[in-house]
């Protein structure tokens, strides 16, 4: 295993160049592989006041949520 020390811009540039060297089919398969691994990526848990797994629409006025039934 090789460890390289780069700044963020250089690392992003090298990743982009490596990706663009792939054929269109290889890019598509790389996208599918990434899509399969998405559930494994760490994410912050968001605690919301959703009930019964429904989504909630929050309307804000002057930066404050509008309360009440709409």
Secondary structure, DSSP 4 states (H G I P E B T S, - for coil): -------HHHHHHHHHHHHHTS-HHHHHHHHHHHHHHGGGS---------STT------EETTEEPPS--
